[in-house]
């Protein structure tokens, strides 16, 4: 049995949990950059990277066409860059 055999609700719940954990890891990194936590910045970066990977894995479970996800990500990155340059 694989990820593709799981019910959609199960995958959505896991995806939401992974997104939440990535959010918490990002906030922890910000705190470490300001010296507001005893956890090192390097450790926080490592944890964030792990959570990003978890989000990616669960995203692929929701939509296994990696190329489509990456194409959308490139479009969004270009739009974000354009907005930064405009401001």
Protein Blocks (a to p, Z undefined) as FASTA:
>chain_A
ZZklpcfklmmmmmmmmmmmmmmmmmmmmmmmnopafbdfklmmmmmmmmmmmmmmmmmm
mmmclmlmmmmmmmmmmmmmmmmmmZZ
